[in-house]
Amino acid sequence: MLTYGNDQETKLDVLAIGPHPDDAEIGTGGVLAKLAAQGKRCGIIDLTEGEMGSGGDIETRRQESAAAAEILGLVVRENLMMPDCGLEDNFENRCQVAQAIRKYKPEVVLGTYYDLPPGRGLGHNDHIKGGLLVAHGANYAHLKKLPIKYDPWHPRAVYYYFLPPDMMPSFVVDVTDYREQWIGSINCHVSQFGRPEQNPQIRDFFESHATRWARWAGGRYAMAFYSPWPLTVDNVLTAACVPDEHHEG
């Protein structure tokens, strides 16, 4: 379901927030597909409609987003219609994100990593500001006096994707069995990446990132996330840092 300005509240388990249509697919799609297959309720909120993208128009990108949402098994997808390439970490935008989090009451929120140097191939303004909006919006969502709709809510955790290549993630998630859904959701964005048969290298590009962390997740493809807070484990014996086969020899 793709919604724009819908006031209906829907309880989610996981909410991925992306600056542009296709960002959440690229960075979290395999995880969302995996959770949906387990019966979890997942959704995506796009902060902008990607109107500054080199290809496609707003209506095309809406259709592509809806198709990707169906492949991933999402419960909801919404767009906050902030300006593409013009995201700002300000009070008004923080309140919009906080209101969306209240609306969907996710247990976990996923946002773009924000501590990056700006520049092409480094940190896109919207990825940096979008991550900051997620961080502040998730915090604001519990404030009772904030001038926004819906009841206060505070997610149990906020994690970040699109990590820089030199950064060790806090955890990785094996998405090997959901590779086709993940790649299929990306391929829905034809206006950005072209058709798979015309641009086969795009699959290799995205999969190469997923294979980097896969050996630590015990599969062939994995997605990496950062937590600004320590992760709690009940038993150090079950908190494995490396697959069992790494202990051989």
C-alpha positions as CSV (number, residue, x, y, z in Angstrom):
1,M,0.0,0.0,0.0
2,L,1.4,3.4,-1.0
3,T,-0.1,6.3,1.0
4,Y,0.3,10.0,0.8
5,G,-1.1,12.1,3.6
6,N,-3.2,9.2,5.0
7,D,-4.1,9.8,8.7
8,Q,-4.8,6.1,9.5
9,E,-2.6,4.8,12.3
10,T,-1.0,1.4,11.7
11,K,1.2,-0.4,14.2
12,L,4.5,-1.5,12.7
13,D,7.3,-3.7,14.0
14,V,10.0,-2.0,11.8
15,L,9.9,1.3,10.0
16,A,12.7,2.1,7.5
17,I,13.0,5.8,6.7
18,G,14.8,6.8,3.5
19,P,15.7,10.3,2.1
20,H,14.7,9.3,-1.4
21,P,12.6,6.5,-3.0
22,D,14.9,3.5,-3.4
23,D,17.3,4.3,-0.5
24,A,15.4,2.1,2.0
25,E,15.3,-0.7,-0.6
26,I,19.0,-0.5,-1.2
27,G,20.0,-0.4,2.5
28,T,17.3,-2.4,4.2
29,G,15.3,-4.2,1.6
30,G,16.6,-7.7,2.4
31,V,15.9,-7.2,6.1
32,L,12.4,-6.0,5.5
33,A,11.6,-8.9,3.2
34,K,13.0,-11.3,5.8
35,L,10.9,-9.8,8.6
36,A,7.8,-9.7,6.4
37,A,8.2,-13.4,5.6
38,Q,8.3,-14.0,9.4
39,G,4.9,-12.2,9.8
40,K,6.3,-8.9,11.0
41,R,4.7,-5.7,9.9
42,C,7.1,-3.4,8.1
43,G,6.9,-0.1,6.3
44,I,8.9,2.5,4.5
45,I,8.7,6.3,4.8
46,D,10.4,8.3,2.1
47,L,11.3,11.8,3.1
48,T,11.3,13.2,-0.5
49,E,9.8,12.2,-3.8
50,G,13.2,12.2,-5.5
51,E,12.2,14.9,-7.9
52,M,15.8,16.0,-8.5
53,G,16.8,12.5,-9.7
54,S,18.3,12.4,-13.2
55,G,15.6,10.1,-14.4
56,G,11.8,9.8,-14.0
57,D,9.2,12.2,-12.7
58,I,7.2,12.2,-9.4
59,E,4.4,10.0,-10.7
60,T,6.8,7.5,-12.2
61,R,8.7,7.3,-8.9
62,R,5.5,6.8,-7.0
63,Q,4.6,3.9,-9.2
64,E,8.1,2.4,-8.8
65,S,7.9,2.8,-5.0
66,A,4.5,1.1,-4.9
67,A,5.8,-1.9,-6.9
68,A,8.9,-2.2,-4.6
69,A,6.7,-2.1,-1.5
70,E,4.6,-5.0,-2.9
71,I,7.7,-7.1,-3.6
72,L,9.0,-6.5,-0.1
73,G,5.7,-7.4,1.5
74,L,5.3,-4.0,3.2
75,V,2.2,-3.0,5.2
76,V,2.5,0.7,4.4
77,R,4.6,3.1,2.4
78,E,4.3,6.9,2.8
79,N,6.1,10.0,1.5
80,L,6.5,13.1,3.6
81,M,7.2,15.2,0.5
82,M,10.1,17.2,1.8
83,P,12.3,18.9,-0.9
84,D,14.8,16.6,-2.7
85,C,18.4,17.9,-2.2
86,G,17.0,20.4,0.3
87,L,16.5,18.4,3.4
88,E,17.3,20.4,6.6
89,D,17.6,19.2,10.1
90,N,15.2,21.8,11.6
91,F,12.4,21.7,14.2
92,E,9.6,21.5,11.6
93,N,11.1,18.5,9.8
94,R,12.0,16.8,13.1
95,C,8.3,17.2,14.1
96,Q,7.2,15.6,10.8
97,V,9.4,12.6,11.4
98,A,8.3,12.4,15.0
99,Q,4.6,12.5,13.9
100,A,5.2,9.7,11.4
101,I,6.9,7.6,14.1
102,R,3.9,8.2,16.5
103,K,1.5,7.3,13.7
104,Y,3.1,3.9,13.0
105,K,4.5,3.1,16.5
106,P,7.4,1.0,15.3
107,E,9.5,-1.1,17.7
108,V,12.6,-0.4,15.6
109,V,13.4,2.5,13.3
110,L,16.0,2.3,10.5
111,G,17.6,5.5,9.1
112,T,20.6,6.5,7.0
113,Y,24.0,7.0,8.7
114,Y,24.7,10.7,9.2
115,D,28.3,11.2,10.3
116,L,29.8,11.5,6.8
117,P,31.9,14.1,4.9
118,P,29.8,15.9,2.3
119,G,30.5,15.4,-1.4
120,R,29.7,13.2,-4.4
121,G,30.3,9.5,-3.6
122,L,30.6,10.4,0.1
123,G,27.8,12.0,2.0
124,H,24.7,13.2,0.1
125,N,23.1,16.2,2.0
126,D,19.8,14.3,2.2
127,H,21.4,11.2,3.6
128,I,23.2,13.1,6.3
129,K,20.3,15.4,7.2
130,G,17.8,12.5,6.8
131,G,19.8,10.4,9.4
132,L,19.8,13.4,11.8
133,L,16.1,13.8,11.3
134,V,15.5,10.2,12.2
135,A,17.7,10.5,15.3
136,H,16.0,13.6,16.5
137,G,12.5,12.6,15.3
138,A,12.7,9.3,17.2
139,N,13.6,11.3,20.3
140,Y,10.9,13.9,19.8
141,A,8.2,11.4,19.3
142,H,7.8,10.7,23.0
143,L,7.5,14.3,24.0
144,K,3.9,14.9,25.3
145,K,3.9,18.6,24.7
146,L,5.2,18.5,21.1
147,P,2.6,20.2,18.8
148,I,1.9,17.1,16.6
149,K,-0.7,14.4,16.2
150,Y,-1.1,11.0,17.7
151,D,-0.1,9.6,21.1
152,P,3.5,9.8,22.3
153,W,5.7,6.9,21.3
154,H,9.3,5.9,21.7
155,P,10.9,3.1,19.6
156,R,12.9,0.4,21.4
157,A,15.8,1.0,19.1
158,V,17.1,3.2,16.2
159,Y,19.7,1.7,13.8
160,Y,21.4,3.2,10.8
161,Y,22.3,1.8,7.4
162,F,24.4,3.1,4.4
163,L,27.6,2.8,6.5
164,P,30.9,4.1,5.1
165,P,33.3,1.4,3.9
166,D,35.8,1.9,6.6
167,M,33.3,1.6,9.5
168,M,32.8,-1.6,11.4
169,P,29.0,-2.2,11.8
170,S,27.4,-2.9,15.2
171,F,25.7,-6.0,13.7
172,V,25.0,-7.7,10.4
173,V,21.9,-9.6,9.2
174,D,22.0,-12.6,6.9
175,V,19.6,-11.9,4.0
176,T,20.8,-14.7,1.7
177,D,17.4,-16.3,1.3
178,Y,15.8,-12.9,0.5
179,R,18.3,-11.7,-2.1
180,E,15.9,-12.0,-5.0
181,Q,13.2,-9.9,-3.3
182,W,15.8,-7.3,-2.2
183,I,17.3,-7.0,-5.7
184,G,13.8,-7.1,-7.2
185,S,12.7,-4.2,-5.1
186,I,15.7,-2.2,-6.4
187,N,15.0,-3.2,-10.0
188,C,11.5,-1.6,-9.6
189,H,13.2,1.8,-9.8
190,V,13.8,1.6,-13.5
191,S,14.0,5.4,-13.8
192,Q,17.1,5.4,-11.6
193,F,18.9,2.2,-12.5
194,G,17.6,1.1,-15.9
195,R,16.1,-2.3,-16.7
196,P,18.1,-5.2,-15.3
197,E,18.8,-6.7,-18.7
198,Q,20.1,-3.3,-19.9
199,N,22.2,-2.6,-16.8
200,P,23.3,-6.0,-15.3
201,Q,26.3,-4.4,-13.5
202,I,24.0,-2.6,-11.2
203,R,23.1,-5.9,-9.5
204,D,26.8,-6.7,-9.1
205,F,27.3,-3.3,-7.5
206,F,24.7,-3.7,-4.8
207,E,25.4,-7.4,-4.2
208,S,29.1,-6.7,-3.7
209,H,28.3,-4.6,-0.7
210,A,26.1,-7.4,0.7
211,T,28.8,-10.0,0.2
212,R,31.3,-8.0,2.2
213,W,29.7,-8.7,5.5
214,A,28.1,-12.0,4.6
215,R,31.0,-14.1,6.0
216,W,30.3,-12.7,9.4
217,A,26.6,-13.4,9.2
218,G,27.2,-17.0,8.1
219,G,25.5,-16.6,4.7
220,R,26.3,-15.2,1.2
221,Y,24.6,-11.9,1.5
222,A,24.1,-9.6,4.6
223,M,23.1,-6.1,5.5
224,A,25.1,-4.0,7.9
225,F,23.8,-1.6,10.6
226,Y,25.2,0.8,13.3
227,S,23.8,1.2,16.8
228,P,24.7,4.3,18.7
229,W,24.0,2.5,21.9
230,P,25.4,-0.9,23.2
231,L,23.5,-3.9,22.2
232,T,22.5,-6.1,25.2
233,V,23.0,-9.9,25.3
234,D,21.9,-12.4,27.9
235,N,24.7,-14.9,27.4
236,V,28.2,-14.2,26.1
237,L,28.3,-17.8,24.8
238,T,25.5,-17.0,22.3
239,A,26.8,-13.6,21.3
240,A,29.0,-14.9,18.5
241,C,31.2,-12.4,16.8
242,V,32.4,-14.8,14.1
243,P,30.8,-17.9,12.4
244,D,31.8,-21.2,14.0
245,E,33.9,-22.3,11.0
246,H,36.3,-19.4,11.7
247,H,37.4,-21.3,14.8
248,E,38.6,-24.3,12.9
249,G,42.3,-25.1,13.1
